């Protein structure tokens, strides 16, 4: 017993590893920091010269920047459930917004607990009650100051002009880090509410201005859009402040060198043609990893990685074999060799998020293929974005016939059943090549790859879509909408995914 205690203290325990297999490197502490609705390019580390993110940029300079990292779905709670379980949303039973993660689902967190880790979550929860017991400690954002998005559209309540941690959902991040036991490795799931809508001015001491806004080509350059983006940047700046507090606390405790920090977002920015879509503006995520002495500082990795890969990778680094229920891949080799490749394709799905939806996508390093099973419906953004100044400006321009073709994706009905993009030549995915004979072979290959993934992961057909819960023109809640859950088979322990 004394020997076992000593091994645990030194962080070299073999608990959870195969008997007789030596641990080749020390088990890291792991801190995952999750932004809420932040686009990959909206920080200095990914090239935005206007957003002030010194701490996120510092994290990139001290670690590795992944340039082709993607989430499994551009929707908050399904994306988080997918990360925790290492399974695609349709396989978790929580693929639609606000569906709680079922108790039968296995997460990597309880495996870390069994291997001697102390596990805690702080900030936005959004995963339902059934899996809270997988953590030793859960500190949710103050329910008197926050609420999940409801039928009235409210997402956050902020005191006027404030910039405190509580308003970003980060008030417990550092206190929980201080509370950890000092004799065990730890895992922290730190989730912010920023930069989710709704927005209010003066959320940071030095706000961004409309002149700071970098306008993507699928949004119009109007005063309303610029002002909206400036407020969004402010919330990214507030999030950045709390990232810096966590990094500073790791330094104060003297464990920064023993801790892997992963920063990412759960989906794209809450603007039209971004969040809830299968374009890169919806599914691409910032993905920064710092682990001093193990991950080369200032490095960049161009290989594909999916957030479904986080669960097997974290367990492998902790000396615990990934579970057979996992559907992701261990991207550990990429952490030490930025030229490494662990997958040729990533996959993503689009399901109900305020509005009826069903679509699937597969992406290689060069091509993106999207299949729209909901092609008869417009690509309406989430309800909070429908109520935004940006979308109102776009609606006015669309009615007046002054909205350019590249900015009309949210209003087209019907939409193309299939879309194919050369994302190297066309990173904003504006030119659909699905009907171009020169790319017929690429289209066929990507279409076949998506069908193979659907069969391998038991992705059911679209069937009857869950109905809209909000008006597509105004974002107002619709009366008497019933949203039943479809039955799903439980994730049997030890079963092949």
C-alpha positions, 0 to 999 in steps of 0.5 A: 500500500505504501508503494502504491501511494508513492507511485501515485504521488510521483504521477507514475501510476500504472492504474488503467494501463496494461499490466507489465507495460511501462509508462514511457513519459510522465502523466500530464495534468490536463486543462481543457479551455472551451470558448463558446461560439468563437471562430478559429480566425478571430484571435491574433494567433490565427492571424486576426490583427484586430482582436486583442488576445495576448494570452491566447497568442502567448499560448500559441507561442509556447505550444502548437497551433493546429491549422486544420482542427474541426469540431464534429457539429457546429452546435454547443451542447452536442459538440461538448458531448462529442468531446467528452465521449469521443463519439460523433453526436449521432452516436451519443444520444445527445445530437440535438441542442439541449439534449442532455448526455444520457447516463449510459454514455461513457466519457474519458473523465471517469477513466481518468478518475479511475487512473488516479486523476482529480477531475473538475469542471467549472463554468458553462455546463450544458451537458445535463445532470446524468454525467455530473458524477463523472467529475469529482467537482462541478462548479456551474456558472452562477444560475442567478447570473446565467441561463441556457438559451431559452424560448425567450432567447436569453443566454446571459445576464450581465450587469451593466458595464461590468467586466467581471469573471462571473459574466463570462462564466469563468468566476470559478476557474482559478478557485477550482484550480486552487482547490485541487489536491496537491498529491494527484494529477488533475483534469480540468474542464473550463468552459466559458460563456463568451463569446456567445450572444447576447452582447452588451457594450462595455464588457471590457475596459477598452472596447473594440471599435467598428473599425477593428472588424475584419469582415469575411466575404459572406457578410456585408460590410455595413455599420451594423455588421461592424458594430456587431463584430466589435461587441463579439470581439469584446467578449473574446477579449474578456475570455482571453483575460480569464485564459491568462488568469489560468495560465498565471495560476499554473505558473504560481503553483509551479505546475505549468511544465507538467500540464497540457493545456488545450484551448478550443471552441465548441463551434463557429461564431454566432453569425449568419453562415457560421454557427450551425453550418457545415462550412469551415466558418462553422466547424473549424476551431482554434486548437492550441496545445501547450505542454512544455518540454513535450510539444515544441514551442511556436510550432504549427501542425497542418494535419487534420484533427477532430474534436472526437480525437481528444478523448482517446488522446488524453487517455493515451497520454495519461497511460490509459488505453482508449475505450472501444466505444471511442470513434476518434483517433489518438493524435498524440504523434502530432504533438511531437512531430508537426508533420505527422498525419493520423487521419485523411478525413474529418467528418461533421454533422448538422442536426436540429439547433432551433430549426429543422436541419439535417446535413453531413460533411466530410473534409480532406486537406483539400476538399470539402463535401456537404450533403444537405438532406434539408435542402428544401429549407433555407440555411437559417442561422441560430435564433439568437443570430436571427435576432442580431443586427447583422441578420436584420441588415442582411434581411433588409438588403436581401429584400431590396435586392442589394445583397451580393450572391456570396452573402445570400446563402441564408436566404436560398431555398431550395439549396443545393443537395450537394456541395463540393469545395476546393478549400485550398483555392477557395477557403471561404467555400463560395464556389460550389464545384459539385456540378463541374465535370472536372471534379466528378471524380473528387465528388464521387470519392468524397461522397463514397467516403461519407457513406462509408463513415455513416455505415461505420458509425451507424448514422441513421437516415434523416427521417422526419426532422424535428420541427422549428422552435423559432420563427425564421424571420424574427427569431421569436419563439413559436407556440406549442412546439413539441420536440420529442427525443428519438430513441437511441441504442445505449453505448454498450460497454466494450462494444465496437463503435 
